[in-house]
Amino acid sequence: MKLATLKDSTRDGKLVVVSKDLTRCSEVGHIARTLQAALDDWAHVGPRLARVAEGMETGSQPTMRFHEHETSSPLPRAFQWADGSAYVNHVELVRRARNAEMPASFWTDPLMYQGGSDSFLGPRDPIVMADEAYGIDMEGEVAVIVDDVPMGTGAEEARAAIRLIMLVNDVSLRGLIPAELAKGFGFFQSKPSSAFSPVAVSPDELGDAWDGGKLHLPLLVSLNAKPFGKADTGIDMTFDFGQLIAHAAKTRPLVAGSIIGSGTVSNKLDGGPGKPISAGGVGYSCIAEVRTIETIETGAPKTPFMKFGDTVRIEMKDKTGHSIFGAIEQTLKPYERE
């Protein structure tokens, strides 16, 4: 099934079930007012929502038109947003740009940071920033929403706790990251609000593209309507979602509705760092990787970070070319305090 949250006068919006083709939806306030409420009682609510989804496809369930631009992120705010770096190729490249050596342990022990989860952006909301000099970058990722996960849960058990899958634009401010990390206390200002896809999808909806821990489809990223990346999310993923969830739950339980991200999707090419789509490669899911490769090849980056007016689009399509999660499409705009 596919679930979305429509914006209304409340902070958490209202939950709807969405048709497979993303054209129709059905209100389910009599079952669960919000997605978080559904996740809090998933054992009982999940099957009821699934029956609504089935009824929508057979024509027995009343529906209304679904518009992606009317949605917030499926969870407009969450109790937990922890983002990993499962694609170690990305970590290696970005650290190289900072002249930082990558420890060998990064290949066996996942990186993860705790992001701000109190104010996610809607998938069609603008990215609002005060200054282009922050080095504003998009990061195309996949994320999962989990049920309750006890502390100390192993990877196999953690995979069984995955309830929904989404896409992510994890906005990063590259110009602020080096000084912030140099303090030795992690990201904060350099990681503003992220945005998630219009629709969150249950694993069974993905068929053989989902293997229980990884999603095996290209992540389509465009910048100003030009193809930027189409890296396969199942390739070069060093740690699957079961391992990432287990890592997050090593010393604490995770509550239902916690979101775990994959980190920027990144593919190698013939053992190297990849190539742009225009050069026959699969491109990139963030600008920082392009700049790193330009620095390696020419001694300096030439691709700028996002400028005001730039638009990023992140989407994933099934094997028949239909959008699975809907599209994240955001334009960068200057911040003006009301």
C-alpha positions as CSV (number, residue, x, y, z in Angstrom):
1,M,0.0,0.0,0.0
2,K,0.9,3.6,-0.4
3,L,0.3,6.2,2.3
4,A,0.5,10.0,2.3
5,T,-0.2,12.9,4.6
6,L,-2.3,15.8,3.2
7,K,-1.6,19.3,4.6
8,D,-4.3,20.8,6.8
9,S,-4.6,23.2,9.7
10,T,-2.7,20.9,12.1
11,R,1.0,20.3,12.4
12,D,0.7,16.6,11.5
13,G,-1.8,16.7,8.6
14,K,-4.2,13.9,7.8
15,L,-3.4,10.4,6.7
16,V,-4.7,9.1,3.3
17,V,-4.2,5.9,1.4
18,V,-3.1,6.5,-2.1
19,S,-3.8,4.4,-5.3
20,K,-1.0,2.5,-6.9
21,D,-0.9,5.0,-9.8
22,L,-0.8,8.0,-7.5
23,T,-3.9,9.5,-9.0
24,R,-6.5,8.9,-6.2
25,C,-6.6,8.8,-2.4
26,S,-9.0,7.8,0.3
27,E,-9.4,9.5,3.7
28,V,-8.9,7.1,6.6
29,G,-9.5,9.3,9.6
30,H,-11.8,6.7,11.1
31,I,-8.9,4.3,11.2
32,A,-6.0,6.6,12.0
33,R,-5.9,10.4,11.9
34,T,-2.2,10.6,11.2
35,L,0.6,8.3,10.0
36,Q,2.2,8.4,13.5
37,A,-1.1,7.2,15.0
38,A,-1.1,4.4,12.5
39,L,2.5,3.4,13.3
40,D,1.8,3.5,17.1
41,D,-0.8,0.7,16.6
42,W,0.5,-0.9,13.4
43,A,-0.5,-4.5,14.2
44,H,-4.2,-3.5,14.2
45,V,-4.2,-0.5,11.9
46,G,-1.9,-1.7,9.2
47,P,-4.2,-4.5,8.0
48,R,-7.1,-2.1,8.0
49,L,-5.3,0.4,5.8
50,A,-4.2,-2.5,3.5
51,R,-7.9,-3.4,3.1
52,V,-8.6,0.2,2.1
53,A,-5.8,0.1,-0.4
54,E,-7.2,-3.1,-1.9
55,G,-10.7,-1.6,-2.1
56,M,-9.3,1.4,-4.0
57,E,-8.0,-0.9,-6.7
58,T,-11.2,-2.9,-7.0
59,G,-13.4,0.2,-7.0
60,S,-15.2,-0.6,-3.8
61,Q,-13.6,2.2,-1.8
62,P,-14.6,5.9,-2.3
63,T,-11.8,8.0,-3.5
64,M,-10.9,11.6,-4.4
65,R,-8.2,13.1,-6.6
66,F,-4.7,12.9,-5.2
67,H,-2.3,15.9,-5.8
68,E,1.3,15.5,-4.7
69,H,1.8,19.2,-4.2
70,E,-0.9,19.1,-1.4
71,T,1.2,16.7,0.7
72,S,3.6,17.2,3.5
73,S,6.3,14.6,4.1
74,P,4.6,11.4,5.1
75,L,5.7,12.1,8.7
76,P,5.7,15.9,8.9
77,R,7.7,15.5,12.1
78,A,9.1,12.4,13.7
79,F,10.4,11.2,17.1
80,Q,13.7,10.1,15.4
81,W,15.6,10.8,12.2
82,A,18.9,9.1,12.0
83,D,20.8,9.2,8.7
84,G,23.5,6.7,7.9
85,S,26.2,6.6,5.2
86,A,25.6,3.2,3.7
87,Y,27.3,4.1,0.4
88,V,30.9,4.2,1.5
89,N,32.0,5.4,-1.9
90,H,30.2,8.7,-1.2
91,V,31.9,9.0,2.2
92,E,35.3,8.4,0.7
93,L,34.8,11.0,-2.1
94,V,33.5,13.7,0.2
95,R,36.2,13.2,2.8
96,R,38.8,13.4,0.0
97,A,37.4,16.8,-0.9
98,R,38.1,17.9,2.7
99,N,41.6,16.3,2.6
100,A,40.4,14.0,5.3
101,E,41.7,10.4,5.4
102,M,39.0,7.7,5.6
103,P,39.6,5.2,8.4
104,A,39.4,1.5,7.4
105,S,36.7,1.0,10.0
106,F,34.2,2.9,7.9
107,W,33.9,-0.2,5.7
108,T,32.8,-2.3,8.7
109,D,31.1,0.1,11.1
110,P,28.4,2.4,9.7
111,L,28.5,6.2,10.1
112,M,25.3,7.7,11.4
113,Y,24.2,11.1,12.5
114,Q,21.1,12.2,14.4
115,G,19.2,14.8,12.3
116,G,16.6,17.3,13.2
117,S,13.2,15.7,13.0
118,D,10.9,18.5,14.4
119,S,10.3,20.2,11.0
120,F,10.6,18.2,7.8
121,L,9.9,20.0,4.5
122,G,7.1,18.9,2.3
123,P,8.2,17.3,-1.0
124,R,7.1,20.3,-3.0
125,D,8.1,23.0,-0.4
126,P,10.9,25.3,-1.3
127,I,14.3,25.0,0.3
128,V,14.7,28.4,2.0
129,M,18.2,29.6,3.0
130,A,19.6,32.9,4.1
131,D,22.9,32.7,2.1
132,E,24.1,30.9,-1.1
133,A,27.5,31.0,0.5
134,Y,26.5,28.1,2.8
135,G,27.3,25.7,-0.1
136,I,23.7,24.4,-0.5
137,D,23.6,20.8,-1.8
138,M,20.9,18.2,-2.3
139,E,21.4,14.6,-1.3
140,G,19.2,11.9,-2.9
141,E,18.6,9.0,-0.5
142,V,16.3,6.2,0.5
143,A,14.8,5.9,4.0
144,V,12.7,3.5,6.0
145,I,10.2,4.0,8.8
146,V,10.3,1.3,11.4
147,D,8.0,-0.1,14.1
148,D,9.3,-0.4,17.7
149,V,12.8,-1.8,17.7
150,P,14.2,-3.1,21.1
151,M,17.7,-2.1,22.1
152,G,20.3,-4.6,21.0
153,T,18.2,-5.9,18.0
154,G,20.2,-7.7,15.4
155,A,20.2,-6.9,11.7
156,E,17.9,-9.8,10.7
157,E,15.3,-8.9,13.3
158,A,15.6,-5.2,12.4
159,R,14.7,-5.9,8.8
160,A,11.4,-7.3,9.9
161,A,10.6,-4.0,11.7
162,I,10.6,-2.0,8.4
163,R,7.1,-0.8,7.8
164,L,7.4,1.8,5.1
165,I,10.0,3.1,2.5
166,M,10.4,6.7,1.3
167,L,12.8,8.8,-0.7
168,V,14.8,11.7,0.8
169,N,16.3,15.0,0.0
170,D,18.8,15.4,2.8
171,V,19.8,19.1,2.3
172,S,23.4,19.8,3.3
173,L,25.3,23.0,3.7
174,R,28.8,22.1,2.5
175,G,30.3,25.4,3.4
176,L,29.4,25.0,7.0
177,I,30.3,21.3,7.4
178,P,34.2,21.5,7.7
179,A,34.2,24.0,10.6
180,E,31.4,22.3,12.4
181,L,33.0,18.9,12.2
182,A,36.3,20.4,13.3
183,K,34.7,21.1,16.7
184,G,34.4,17.3,17.1
185,F,30.7,17.3,18.0
186,G,29.0,16.5,14.7
187,F,26.5,18.1,12.3
188,F,23.9,20.6,13.4
189,Q,23.7,23.9,11.5
190,S,25.0,22.2,8.4
191,K,22.0,19.8,8.3
192,P,18.8,21.8,8.0
193,S,15.3,20.3,7.4
194,S,15.1,17.4,5.1
195,A,12.2,16.6,2.7
196,F,10.7,13.2,2.0
197,S,8.7,11.8,-0.9
198,P,5.0,12.5,-1.2
199,V,4.2,8.8,-0.6
200,A,5.6,6.2,1.8
201,V,5.3,2.7,0.4
202,S,5.0,-0.7,2.2
203,P,7.7,-3.2,1.3
204,D,5.2,-5.6,-0.4
205,E,4.3,-2.9,-2.9
206,L,7.9,-3.0,-4.3
207,G,7.9,-6.6,-5.5
208,D,11.3,-8.0,-6.3
209,A,12.8,-4.6,-6.3
210,W,12.9,-4.9,-2.5
211,D,15.0,-7.8,-1.0
212,G,14.2,-7.2,2.6
213,G,17.1,-4.8,3.3
214,K,17.9,-3.0,0.0
215,L,15.9,-1.3,-2.7
216,H,17.2,-2.2,-6.2
217,L,16.1,0.5,-8.6
218,P,17.7,3.7,-10.0
219,L,17.3,6.9,-8.0
220,L,16.5,9.6,-10.6
221,V,18.0,13.1,-9.7
222,S,17.7,16.1,-11.9
223,L,18.9,19.7,-11.4
224,N,17.1,22.4,-13.3
225,A,15.4,19.8,-15.4
226,K,18.7,18.2,-16.6
227,P,19.5,14.6,-15.6
228,F,22.0,14.6,-12.8
229,G,22.0,11.1,-11.4
230,K,20.5,7.6,-11.9
231,A,22.6,5.6,-9.4
232,D,21.1,2.2,-8.5
233,T,20.2,2.1,-4.9
234,G,21.0,-1.6,-4.5
235,I,24.5,-1.3,-5.9
236,D,27.5,-0.4,-3.7
237,M,25.3,-0.2,-0.6
238,T,27.9,-1.4,2.0
239,F,25.4,-1.6,4.8
240,D,21.7,-2.6,4.2
241,F,18.8,-1.2,6.2
242,G,18.8,-4.1,8.7
243,Q,22.4,-3.3,9.6
244,L,21.7,0.5,9.8
245,I,18.7,-0.1,12.1
246,A,20.7,-2.5,14.3
247,H,23.5,0.1,14.5
248,A,21.0,2.8,15.6
249,A,19.4,0.5,18.2
250,K,22.7,-0.8,19.7
251,T,22.4,1.3,22.9
252,R,18.8,2.5,22.8
253,P,15.3,1.3,21.6
254,L,13.8,2.9,18.6
255,V,10.1,3.9,18.8
256,A,7.6,3.3,16.1
257,G,7.8,6.1,13.5
258,S,11.6,6.4,13.7
259,I,13.2,7.1,10.3
260,I,16.5,5.6,9.2
261,G,18.2,7.0,6.1
262,S,20.6,5.3,3.7
263,G,22.9,8.3,3.1
264,T,23.6,9.6,-0.3
265,V,23.2,7.0,-3.0
266,S,26.5,6.5,-4.8
267,N,27.8,4.0,-7.4
268,K,31.3,3.4,-8.5
269,L,32.3,2.7,-12.1
270,D,34.8,0.0,-12.9
271,G,36.4,0.6,-9.5
272,G,36.6,4.3,-10.0
273,P,34.5,7.2,-8.6
274,G,31.9,7.2,-11.4
275,K,31.1,9.5,-14.4
276,P,28.4,12.0,-15.3
277,I,25.4,10.8,-17.2
278,S,26.6,12.8,-20.2
279,A,29.8,10.8,-20.2
280,G,28.1,7.5,-20.1
281,G,28.0,7.0,-16.3
282,V,25.1,6.9,-13.8
283,G,25.9,10.4,-12.5
284,Y,25.5,11.5,-8.9
285,S,23.0,12.1,-6.2
286,C,24.7,15.2,-4.8
287,I,26.8,18.1,-6.1
288,A,29.7,17.4,-3.7
289,E,30.7,14.2,-5.5
290,V,30.9,16.0,-8.8
291,R,33.1,18.7,-7.3
292,T,35.3,16.1,-5.7
293,I,35.8,14.3,-9.0
294,E,36.5,17.6,-10.8
295,T,39.1,18.4,-8.2
296,I,40.8,15.0,-8.6
297,E,40.8,15.4,-12.4
298,T,41.6,19.1,-12.9
299,G,42.8,20.3,-9.5
300,A,39.7,22.5,-8.7
301,P,35.9,22.1,-8.7
302,K,33.9,23.9,-11.4
303,T,30.3,22.9,-10.7
304,P,28.7,25.4,-8.3
305,F,26.5,24.4,-5.4
306,M,22.8,25.4,-5.7
307,K,21.9,28.9,-6.4
308,F,18.6,30.7,-5.7
309,G,16.1,29.7,-8.3
310,D,17.7,26.2,-8.9
311,T,15.3,23.3,-8.7
312,V,16.1,19.7,-7.7
313,R,13.9,16.7,-8.5
314,I,14.2,13.3,-6.9
315,E,12.1,10.4,-8.0
316,M,12.1,6.6,-8.6
317,K,10.2,4.7,-11.2
318,D,9.3,1.0,-11.5
319,K,10.3,-1.2,-14.4
320,T,7.3,0.0,-16.4
321,G,8.3,3.7,-16.0
322,H,5.7,4.6,-13.4
323,S,6.6,6.8,-10.4
324,I,6.5,4.8,-7.2
325,F,6.8,7.4,-4.4
326,G,5.9,10.5,-6.3
327,A,8.5,13.3,-6.8
328,I,10.4,15.5,-4.4
329,E,10.7,18.7,-6.4
330,Q,12.1,21.8,-4.6
331,T,13.3,25.2,-5.6
332,L,15.9,27.1,-3.6
333,K,14.6,30.5,-2.4
334,P,16.1,33.2,-0.2
335,Y,14.9,33.3,3.4
336,E,12.9,36.3,4.4
337,R,11.7,36.4,8.0
338,E,8.0,37.3,8.3
